[in-house]
Amino acid sequence: MRQKPFLIAPSLLAANFGDMRGAVQTIEQSGGDWIHFDVMDGSFVPEISFGCKMLQDLRPLSKLPFDVHLMITHPERHVKDFVKAGADHITIHLEAAVHIHRLLGFLKENNVAAGITIVPSTPVSLLAEILHMVDGVLVMTVNPGFSGQEMIDECLKKVTQLKDIKQKMGYNFYIEVDGGVNRTTYKRVLAAGGEVLVMGSSFFSAADPAAEVAFIRGGK
């Protein structure tokens, strides 16, 4: 995490589901740092994407970290399966579970990076009781459920709040930003304090994904 100024995590949600092997290869060949899995259940968010079998089948194909964002109700019923399937990081929505401490503790006991995430309408203040125990915080800059949405710029204020809390309290969590990250918005994300950039449609819809990554890494 600290070896680069920031990391890029292309999201498979925007990939061609008919060629997930190819999508993983594209991420690797384009210089992506993590592979982001948006797991959606049709309940917490409107759409359905994929489950832990997707991770299990893709795990042998890549050594990149699997970054799993659970956009599901009752994550406590499924988190063990995602750990077994090979997730390196699992991020749980604050809005989706009551016993967050228990879930975060379980992840850390199993050597999986424990992340928490919030939707645009949830304030950072509601994370106060758990920030000391998380490895990462994912700030949603769109309302979750669909790829290709425009960034809600007001959400970047939460990224800055988290950066300030990290510095003041000496916490070590990474700040991840998901939603509308592209060559037009990424500088604002970095300026606010984002450290991991989730890119979906801006990566997979690009004529040359490697060039897109290079453009952002170059700070143009």
Backbone as CSV, one residue per row, in Angstrom:
resi,resn,N_x,N_y,N_z,CA_x,CA_y,CA_z,C_x,C_y,C_z
1,MET,0.832,-1.210,0.000,0.000,0.000,0.000,0.857,1.245,0.000
2,ARG,1.943,1.247,0.768,2.766,2.441,0.896,3.847,2.535,-0.183
3,GLN,3.962,1.485,-1.038,5.009,1.497,-2.047,4.689,2.425,-3.214
4,LYS,3.425,2.787,-3.398,3.006,3.686,-4.458,2.222,4.840,-3.843
5,PRO,2.216,5.996,-4.515,1.426,7.117,-3.996,-0.050,6.782,-3.845
6,PHE,-0.561,5.975,-4.773,-1.953,5.525,-4.702,-2.083,4.247,-5.519
7,LEU,-3.152,3.508,-5.271,-3.392,2.245,-5.955,-4.628,2.349,-6.837
8,ILE,-4.651,1.531,-7.874,-5.798,1.468,-8.783,-6.403,0.079,-8.717
9,ALA,-7.727,0.034,-8.489,-8.437,-1.234,-8.329,-9.575,-1.313,-9.345
10,PRO,-9.313,-1.817,-10.546,-10.391,-1.956,-11.530,-11.484,-2.906,-11.032
11,SER,-12.721,-2.536,-11.298,-13.868,-3.304,-10.820,-14.417,-4.219,-11.902
12,LEU,-14.539,-5.504,-11.574,-15.056,-6.486,-12.518,-16.535,-6.284,-12.823
13,LEU,-17.218,-5.461,-12.053,-18.622,-5.202,-12.327,-18.816,-4.624,-13.727
14,ALA,-17.817,-3.888,-14.203,-17.913,-3.241,-15.512,-17.327,-4.094,-16.629
15,ALA,-16.832,-5.279,-16.284,-16.228,-6.150,-17.285,-17.297,-6.929,-18.041
16,ASN,-16.869,-7.594,-19.102,-17.738,-8.503,-19.841,-17.841,-9.804,-19.050
17,PHE,-19.027,-10.100,-18.515,-19.179,-11.287,-17.685,-18.960,-12.574,-18.475
18,GLY,-18.973,-12.492,-19.779,-18.716,-13.661,-20.602,-17.244,-13.981,-20.751
19,ASP,-16.384,-13.098,-20.236,-14.940,-13.317,-20.359,-14.226,-12.768,-19.127
20,MET,-14.528,-13.344,-17.987,-13.898,-12.878,-16.755,-12.409,-13.214,-16.704
21,ARG,-12.024,-14.330,-17.312,-10.590,-14.646,-17.394,-9.860,-13.522,-18.136
22,GLY,-10.422,-13.117,-19.258,-9.826,-12.035,-20.023,-9.806,-10.726,-19.252
23,ALA,-10.851,-10.479,-18.454,-10.913,-9.251,-17.661,-9.795,-9.211,-16.629
24,VAL,-9.553,-10.335,-15.981,-8.458,-10.417,-15.002,-7.119,-10.182,-15.690
25,GLN,-6.934,-10.788,-16.855,-5.693,-10.588,-17.603,-5.519,-9.133,-18.004
26,THR,-6.620,-8.477,-18.390,-6.549,-7.061,-18.754,-6.117,-6.209,-17.575
27,ILE,-6.649,-6.497,-16.408,-6.255,-5.748,-15.202,-4.771,-5.917,-14.932
28,GLU,-4.299,-7.152,-15.008,-2.881,-7.411,-14.740,-1.993,-6.731,-15.781
29,GLN,-2.330,-6.889,-17.040,-1.497,-6.348,-18.114,-1.535,-4.827,-18.179
30,SER,-2.591,-4.234,-17.626,-2.735,-2.776,-17.662,-2.117,-2.091,-16.453
31,GLY,-1.616,-2.863,-15.510,-0.966,-2.276,-14.343,-1.886,-2.013,-13.171
32,GLY,-3.040,-2.669,-13.126,-3.907,-2.546,-11.959,-3.253,-3.158,-10.733
33,ASP,-3.559,-2.617,-9.572,-2.940,-3.081,-8.329,-3.798,-4.118,-7.606
34,TRP,-5.102,-3.904,-7.574,-6.049,-4.821,-6.949,-7.130,-5.159,-7.965
35,ILE,-7.812,-6.282,-7.729,-8.997,-6.629,-8.498,-10.205,-6.454,-7.594
36,HIS,-11.103,-5.559,-7.981,-12.238,-5.183,-7.141,-13.476,-5.967,-7.554
37,PHE,-14.108,-6.608,-6.573,-15.321,-7.386,-6.792,-16.501,-6.677,-6.126
38,ASP,-17.451,-6.224,-6.912,-18.670,-5.617,-6.382,-19.740,-6.703,-6.285
39,VAL,-19.959,-7.190,-5.085,-20.920,-8.273,-4.857,-22.269,-7.656,-4.496
40,MET,-23.280,-7.883,-5.329,-24.583,-7.251,-5.154,-25.668,-8.315,-5.117
41,ASP,-26.634,-8.132,-4.216,-27.609,-9.195,-3.935,-29.032,-8.908,-4.406
42,GLY,-29.266,-7.747,-5.000,-30.618,-7.413,-5.415,-31.519,-6.993,-4.271
43,SER,-30.963,-6.859,-3.086,-31.721,-6.440,-1.904,-31.131,-5.161,-1.319
44,PHE,-29.884,-5.216,-0.917,-29.228,-4.002,-0.418,-29.094,-2.978,-1.542
45,VAL,-28.859,-3.485,-2.747,-28.834,-2.654,-3.953,-29.760,-3.304,-4.982
46,PRO,-30.187,-2.556,-6.000,-31.200,-3.095,-6.923,-30.737,-4.277,-7.766
47,GLU,-29.475,-4.289,-8.156,-29.000,-5.294,-9.101,-28.382,-6.502,-8.402
48,ILE,-28.209,-7.582,-9.167,-27.519,-8.786,-8.721,-26.272,-8.945,-9.584
49,SER,-25.127,-9.216,-8.969,-23.901,-9.379,-9.761,-23.407,-10.821,-9.711
50,PHE,-22.647,-11.172,-8.692,-22.074,-12.521,-8.594,-21.773,-12.819,-7.132
51,GLY,-21.446,-14.096,-6.868,-21.175,-14.523,-5.505,-19.766,-15.034,-5.334
52,CYS,-19.563,-15.800,-4.264,-18.209,-16.228,-3.914,-17.622,-17.216,-4.919
53,LYS,-18.461,-17.909,-5.689,-17.917,-18.835,-6.689,-17.106,-18.102,-7.739
54,MET,-17.459,-16.862,-8.026,-16.679,-16.075,-8.970,-15.249,-15.902,-8.456
55,LEU,-15.118,-15.580,-7.163,-13.785,-15.452,-6.578,-13.045,-16.777,-6.635
56,GLN,-13.745,-17.821,-6.249,-13.138,-19.144,-6.191,-12.596,-19.562,-7.556
57,ASP,-13.355,-19.297,-8.612,-12.935,-19.701,-9.944,-11.813,-18.830,-10.495
58,LEU,-11.791,-17.553,-10.104,-10.769,-16.633,-10.615,-9.493,-16.632,-9.778
59,ARG,-9.584,-17.094,-8.551,-8.441,-17.017,-7.638,-7.171,-17.651,-8.201
60,PRO,-7.251,-18.822,-8.853,-6.011,-19.406,-9.386,-5.402,-18.621,-10.542
61,LEU,-6.144,-17.681,-11.094,-5.693,-16.980,-12.296,-4.857,-15.746,-11.998
62,SER,-4.805,-15.304,-10.750,-4.100,-14.055,-10.449,-3.561,-14.043,-9.028
63,LYS,-2.412,-13.411,-8.884,-1.830,-13.211,-7.559,-2.127,-11.808,-7.019
64,LEU,-2.834,-10.997,-7.806,-3.210,-9.672,-7.317,-4.196,-9.807,-6.158
65,PRO,-4.186,-8.864,-5.227,-5.159,-8.904,-4.127,-6.587,-8.818,-4.638
66,PHE,-7.447,-9.664,-4.086,-8.872,-9.629,-4.384,-9.551,-8.750,-3.345
67,ASP,-10.105,-7.640,-3.813,-10.710,-6.613,-2.976,-12.230,-6.738,-3.109
68,VAL,-12.881,-7.266,-2.079,-14.290,-7.644,-2.171,-15.169,-6.646,-1.424
69,HIS,-16.084,-6.033,-2.151,-17.019,-5.053,-1.603,-18.392,-5.709,-1.526
70,LEU,-18.824,-6.035,-0.321,-20.088,-6.727,-0.123,-21.237,-5.727,-0.021
71,MET,-21.979,-5.594,-1.098,-23.179,-4.756,-1.111,-24.384,-5.678,-0.931
72,ILE,-24.459,-6.270,0.256,-25.474,-7.283,0.521,-26.053,-7.094,1.916
73,THR,-27.305,-7.512,2.082,-27.890,-7.553,3.418,-27.386,-8.807,4.138
74,HIS,-27.356,-8.751,5.448,-26.897,-9.876,6.275,-25.533,-10.405,5.820
75,PRO,-24.525,-9.547,5.754,-23.200,-10.024,5.328,-22.642,-11.103,6.241
76,GLU,-23.119,-11.138,7.489,-22.627,-12.153,8.430,-22.943,-13.572,7.963
77,ARG,-23.926,-13.719,7.082,-24.293,-15.049,6.590,-23.357,-15.537,5.487
78,HIS,-22.589,-14.642,4.915,-21.811,-14.990,3.725,-20.321,-14.720,3.853
79,VAL,-19.906,-13.962,4.840,-18.519,-13.507,4.887,-17.542,-14.673,4.983
80,LYS,-17.892,-15.744,5.685,-16.991,-16.896,5.797,-16.726,-17.517,4.436
81,ASP,-17.755,-17.567,3.603,-17.590,-18.158,2.274,-16.650,-17.336,1.402
82,PHE,-16.710,-16.016,1.538,-15.815,-15.171,0.752,-14.374,-15.266,1.245
83,VAL,-14.207,-15.464,2.531,-12.864,-15.705,3.065,-12.304,-16.999,2.475
84,LYS,-13.094,-18.058,2.500,-12.663,-19.355,1.961,-12.394,-19.289,0.467
85,ALA,-13.131,-18.429,-0.236,-12.986,-18.332,-1.687,-11.708,-17.608,-2.103
86,GLY,-11.035,-16.932,-1.157,-9.758,-16.313,-1.470,-9.709,-14.805,-1.424
87,ALA,-10.668,-14.177,-0.766,-10.630,-12.716,-0.651,-9.441,-12.270,0.195
88,ASP,-8.771,-11.224,-0.245,-7.688,-10.625,0.537,-8.191,-9.475,1.393
89,HIS,-9.172,-8.736,0.881,-9.809,-7.637,1.606,-11.316,-7.832,1.485
90,ILE,-12.031,-7.623,2.565,-13.486,-7.651,2.499,-14.021,-6.386,3.159
91,THR,-14.857,-5.684,2.419,-15.433,-4.439,2.902,-16.939,-4.625,3.102
92,ILE,-17.402,-4.252,4.285,-18.793,-4.456,4.682,-19.462,-3.100,4.860
93,HIS,-20.710,-2.997,4.446,-21.437,-1.741,4.611,-21.900,-1.559,6.053
94,LEU,-21.609,-0.388,6.587,-22.086,-0.041,7.923,-23.602,-0.150,7.992
95,GLU,-24.261,0.193,6.897,-25.723,0.234,6.875,-26.353,-1.162,6.797
96,ALA,-25.533,-2.200,6.542,-26.082,-3.533,6.266,-25.971,-4.511,7.424
97,ALA,-25.226,-4.161,8.460,-25.007,-5.116,9.549,-25.080,-4.415,10.898
98,VAL,-25.569,-5.135,11.886,-25.674,-4.590,13.245,-24.386,-4.839,14.028
99,HIS,-23.877,-6.060,13.981,-22.731,-6.436,14.807,-21.428,-6.293,14.016
100,ILE,-21.115,-5.046,13.678,-19.938,-4.753,12.870,-18.658,-5.188,13.561
101,HIS,-18.545,-4.942,14.867,-17.331,-5.326,15.582,-17.030,-6.805,15.402
102,ARG,-18.067,-7.628,15.507,-17.888,-9.076,15.405,-17.372,-9.454,14.018
103,LEU,-17.941,-8.849,12.979,-17.527,-9.174,11.617,-16.095,-8.713,11.333
104,LEU,-15.773,-7.511,11.770,-14.413,-7.010,11.564,-13.411,-7.879,12.309
105,GLY,-13.762,-8.262,13.529,-12.887,-9.127,14.308,-12.672,-10.469,13.633
106,PHE,-13.731,-11.030,13.065,-13.619,-12.308,12.367,-12.650,-12.196,11.191
107,LEU,-12.769,-11.111,10.425,-11.890,-10.935,9.279,-10.432,-10.831,9.698
108,LYS,-10.165,-10.063,10.727,-8.790,-9.884,11.177,-8.223,-11.194,11.727
109,GLU,-9.054,-11.969,12.407,-8.615,-13.274,12.911,-8.242,-14.220,11.780
110,ASN,-8.824,-14.000,10.623,-8.564,-14.855,9.473,-7.603,-14.216,8.466
111,ASN,-6.886,-13.201,8.925,-5.849,-12.548,8.118,-6.379,-11.960,6.816
112,VAL,-7.619,-11.468,6.877,-8.211,-10.759,5.753,-8.352,-9.289,6.150
113,ALA,-7.924,-8.384,5.289,-8.052,-6.959,5.590,-9.520,-6.609,5.794
114,ALA,-9.799,-5.964,6.915,-11.180,-5.673,7.317,-11.536,-4.242,6.944
115,GLY,-12.512,-4.102,6.054,-12.912,-2.780,5.603,-14.351,-2.451,5.940
116,ILE,-14.618,-1.168,6.053,-15.974,-0.672,6.289,-16.288,0.337,5.200
117,THR,-17.537,0.400,4.789,-17.911,1.340,3.744,-19.238,2.011,4.072
118,ILE,-19.420,3.196,3.505,-20.635,3.975,3.749,-21.169,4.520,2.427
119,VAL,-22.494,4.588,2.327,-23.150,5.159,1.154,-23.120,6.686,1.261
120,PRO,-23.446,7.396,0.189,-23.357,8.861,0.210,-24.142,9.541,1.326
121,SER,-25.243,8.961,1.776,-26.060,9.622,2.796,-25.598,9.354,4.219
122,THR,-24.575,8.516,4.415,-24.095,8.177,5.757,-22.899,9.045,6.122
123,PRO,-22.952,9.736,7.274,-21.839,10.600,7.663,-20.669,9.824,8.259
124,VAL,-19.492,10.383,8.146,-18.288,9.778,8.710,-18.406,9.608,10.218
125,SER,-19.138,10.501,10.871,-19.243,10.455,12.338,-19.759,9.115,12.850
126,LEU,-20.543,8.404,12.053,-21.083,7.117,12.493,-20.030,6.011,12.508
127,LEU,-18.840,6.311,12.010,-17.757,5.330,12.019,-16.854,5.475,13.236
128,ALA,-17.129,6.422,14.086,-16.207,6.769,15.173,-15.829,5.592,16.051
129,GLU,-16.773,4.694,16.320,-16.519,3.609,17.259,-15.743,2.440,16.660
130,ILE,-15.498,2.451,15.345,-14.816,1.308,14.748,-13.574,1.667,13.944
131,LEU,-13.289,2.941,13.758,-12.151,3.320,12.922,-10.832,2.796,13.474
132,HIS,-10.766,2.583,14.771,-9.521,2.098,15.361,-9.214,0.652,14.986
133,MET,-10.208,-0.085,14.473,-9.998,-1.502,14.209,-10.094,-1.881,12.737
134,VAL,-10.284,-0.916,11.851,-10.405,-1.258,10.434,-9.069,-1.099,9.710
135,ASP,-8.928,-1.860,8.644,-7.756,-1.734,7.775,-8.024,-0.785,6.619
136,GLY,-9.301,-0.584,6.295,-9.641,0.299,5.196,-11.034,0.861,5.333
137,VAL,-11.232,2.040,4.759,-12.552,2.666,4.696,-12.836,2.986,3.235
138,LEU,-13.958,2.489,2.751,-14.375,2.747,1.377,-15.482,3.793,1.383
139,VAL,-15.231,4.900,0.730,-16.225,5.968,0.610,-16.907,5.826,-0.742
140,MET,-18.210,5.570,-0.711,-18.971,5.510,-1.953,-19.276,6.936,-2.420
141,THR,-18.869,7.237,-3.634,-19.117,8.563,-4.192,-20.228,8.527,-5.239
142,VAL,-20.943,7.410,-5.266,-22.222,7.281,-5.976,-23.109,6.407,-5.091
143,ASN,-24.393,6.408,-5.364,-25.265,5.475,-4.670,-25.041,4.089,-5.272
144,PRO,-24.650,3.105,-4.458,-24.212,1.821,-4.997,-25.319,1.068,-5.707
145,GLY,-24.886,0.259,-6.687,-25.830,-0.594,-7.382,-25.677,-0.618,-8.882
146,PHE,-25.042,0.413,-9.457,-24.905,0.485,-10.908,-23.520,1.012,-11.273
147,SER,-22.973,0.481,-12.340,-21.706,0.978,-12.861,-21.964,2.151,-13.794
148,GLY,-20.991,3.056,-13.904,-21.071,4.137,-14.875,-21.745,5.404,-14.395
149,GLN,-21.964,5.554,-13.095,-22.615,6.759,-12.575,-21.627,7.911,-12.433
150,GLU,-22.152,9.118,-12.409,-21.314,10.298,-12.188,-21.043,10.486,-10.699
151,MET,-19.845,10.944,-10.395,-19.431,11.145,-9.012,-20.261,12.229,-8.326
152,ILE,-20.630,11.980,-7.080,-21.259,12.994,-6.228,-20.130,13.713,-5.500
153,ASP,-19.785,14.900,-5.970,-18.592,15.591,-5.465,-18.640,15.865,-3.967
154,GLU,-19.836,16.068,-3.418,-19.940,16.365,-1.984,-19.368,15.240,-1.133
155,CYS,-19.355,14.032,-1.662,-18.845,12.889,-0.900,-17.346,12.981,-0.655
156,LEU,-16.654,13.765,-1.470,-15.214,13.896,-1.283,-14.876,14.606,0.021
157,LYS,-15.828,15.353,0.579,-15.607,15.971,1.885,-15.385,14.895,2.943
158,LYS,-16.047,13.759,2.779,-15.878,12.660,3.736,-14.489,12.042,3.629
159,VAL,-13.960,12.024,2.418,-12.599,11.524,2.236,-11.609,12.397,3.009
160,THR,-11.786,13.693,2.905,-10.918,14.622,3.633,-11.094,14.486,5.140
161,GLN,-12.320,14.297,5.587,-12.559,14.084,7.019,-11.810,12.854,7.515
162,LEU,-11.861,11.795,6.743,-11.172,10.565,7.138,-9.656,10.756,7.145
163,LYS,-9.150,11.490,6.169,-7.712,11.774,6.144,-7.297,12.540,7.391
164,ASP,-8.100,13.521,7.788,-7.790,14.314,8.976,-7.847,13.460,10.244
165,ILE,-8.823,12.567,10.322,-8.935,11.678,11.488,-7.723,10.752,11.567
166,LYS,-7.302,10.241,10.431,-6.117,9.379,10.403,-4.903,10.096,10.990
167,GLN,-4.698,11.317,10.533,-3.534,12.072,10.984,-3.625,12.415,12.459
168,LYS,-4.805,12.807,12.909,-4.983,13.209,14.300,-4.855,12.033,15.264
169,MET,-5.435,10.886,14.888,-5.486,9.744,15.794,-4.362,8.731,15.564
170,GLY,-3.614,8.901,14.500,-2.530,7.967,14.207,-3.015,6.627,13.677
171,TYR,-4.188,6.618,13.065,-4.723,5.382,12.488,-3.992,5.056,11.184
172,ASN,-4.116,3.800,10.768,-3.362,3.350,9.604,-4.246,2.771,8.501
173,PHE,-5.545,3.061,8.503,-6.414,2.510,7.466,-6.192,3.241,6.135
174,TYR,-6.395,2.488,5.054,-6.342,3.101,3.736,-7.720,3.672,3.403
175,ILE,-7.744,4.700,2.582,-8.990,5.336,2.162,-9.224,5.003,0.694
176,GLU,-10.313,4.288,0.459,-10.663,3.832,-0.876,-11.875,4.631,-1.371
177,VAL,-11.896,4.941,-2.644,-12.988,5.737,-3.212,-13.563,5.000,-4.417
178,ASP,-14.881,4.869,-4.423,-15.558,4.084,-5.454,-16.775,4.851,-5.966
179,GLY,-16.762,5.148,-7.276,-17.922,5.786,-7.892,-17.539,6.977,-8.748
180,GLY,-17.595,6.809,-10.046,-17.324,7.923,-10.941,-15.875,8.349,-11.002
181,VAL,-14.951,7.444,-10.659,-13.526,7.777,-10.723,-13.047,7.588,-12.160
182,ASN,-12.520,8.649,-12.743,-12.040,8.595,-14.121,-10.982,9.675,-14.331
183,ARG,-10.555,9.858,-15.566,-9.477,10.814,-15.831,-9.895,12.263,-15.580
184,THR,-11.183,12.513,-15.468,-11.669,13.860,-15.168,-11.744,14.122,-13.675
185,THR,-12.017,13.097,-12.898,-12.271,13.275,-11.461,-11.135,12.821,-10.553
186,TYR,-10.198,12.039,-11.057,-9.244,11.391,-10.156,-8.378,12.370,-9.371
187,LYS,-8.054,13.528,-9.970,-7.228,14.494,-9.244,-7.947,15.033,-8.017
188,ARG,-9.258,15.210,-8.123,-10.033,15.671,-6.966,-10.047,14.602,-5.866
189,VAL,-10.114,13.354,-6.293,-10.104,12.250,-5.324,-8.774,12.213,-4.579
190,LEU,-7.687,12.329,-5.305,-6.369,12.303,-4.679,-6.149,13.517,-3.779
191,ALA,-6.593,14.682,-4.234,-6.436,15.895,-3.434,-7.213,15.802,-2.126
192,ALA,-8.344,15.110,-2.148,-9.153,14.963,-0.937,-8.538,13.990,0.048
193,GLY,-7.691,13.084,-0.451,-7.057,12.112,0.432,-7.259,10.667,0.039
194,GLY,-7.838,10.422,-1.125,-8.043,9.049,-1.581,-6.726,8.348,-1.845
195,GLU,-6.658,7.066,-1.476,-5.430,6.290,-1.643,-5.612,5.064,-2.537
196,VAL,-6.841,4.593,-2.658,-7.162,3.479,-3.544,-8.315,3.934,-4.436
197,LEU,-8.101,3.906,-5.746,-9.101,4.375,-6.689,-9.758,3.182,-7.367
198,VAL,-11.046,3.005,-7.133,-11.796,1.961,-7.815,-12.277,2.517,-9.148
199,MET,-11.927,1.833,-10.219,-12.319,2.274,-11.557,-13.107,1.154,-12.231
200,GLY,-14.309,1.455,-12.678,-15.137,0.460,-13.323,-15.259,0.702,-14.810
201,SER,-16.312,1.419,-15.204,-16.550,1.662,-16.622,-15.440,2.488,-17.256
202,SER,-14.816,3.378,-16.489,-13.744,4.197,-17.066,-12.538,3.352,-17.445
203,PHE,-12.399,2.187,-16.811,-11.314,1.267,-17.144,-11.721,0.320,-18.268
204,PHE,-12.816,-0.401,-18.072,-13.184,-1.442,-19.017,-13.801,-0.901,-20.296
205,SER,-14.299,0.321,-20.275,-14.853,0.902,-21.497,-13.814,1.683,-22.286
206,ALA,-12.635,1.818,-21.730,-11.576,2.556,-22.415,-11.088,1.777,-23.629
207,ALA,-10.738,2.488,-24.689,-10.187,1.842,-25.880,-8.890,1.118,-25.544
208,ASP,-8.131,1.694,-24.604,-6.859,1.111,-24.172,-6.770,1.253,-22.650
209,PRO,-7.204,0.240,-21.884,-7.178,0.342,-20.422,-5.786,0.637,-19.863
210,ALA,-4.748,0.074,-20.480,-3.391,0.334,-20.007,-3.036,1.810,-20.141
211,ALA,-3.467,2.417,-21.228,-3.210,3.844,-21.427,-3.984,4.674,-20.409
212,GLU,-5.176,4.201,-20.044,-5.979,4.911,-19.048,-5.281,4.899,-17.700
213,VAL,-4.747,3.740,-17.327,-4.007,3.633,-16.070,-2.758,4.505,-16.125
214,ALA,-2.033,4.451,-17.236,-0.821,5.262,-17.371,-1.117,6.750,-17.287
215,PHE,-2.240,7.170,-17.875,-2.639,8.576,-17.836,-2.808,9.031,-16.384
216,ILE,-3.496,8.214,-15.601,-3.770,8.590,-14.210,-2.502,8.492,-13.360
217,ARG,-1.705,7.477,-13.578,-0.454,7.362,-12.833,0.472,8.527,-13.139
218,GLY,0.385,9.033,-14.373,1.258,10.130,-14.767,0.813,11.479,-14.264
219,GLY,-0.382,11.553,-13.682,-0.863,12.804,-13.121,-1.079,13.887,-14.151
220,LYS,-1.519,13.489,-15.338,-1.682,14.466,-16.421,-2.918,15.319,-16.204
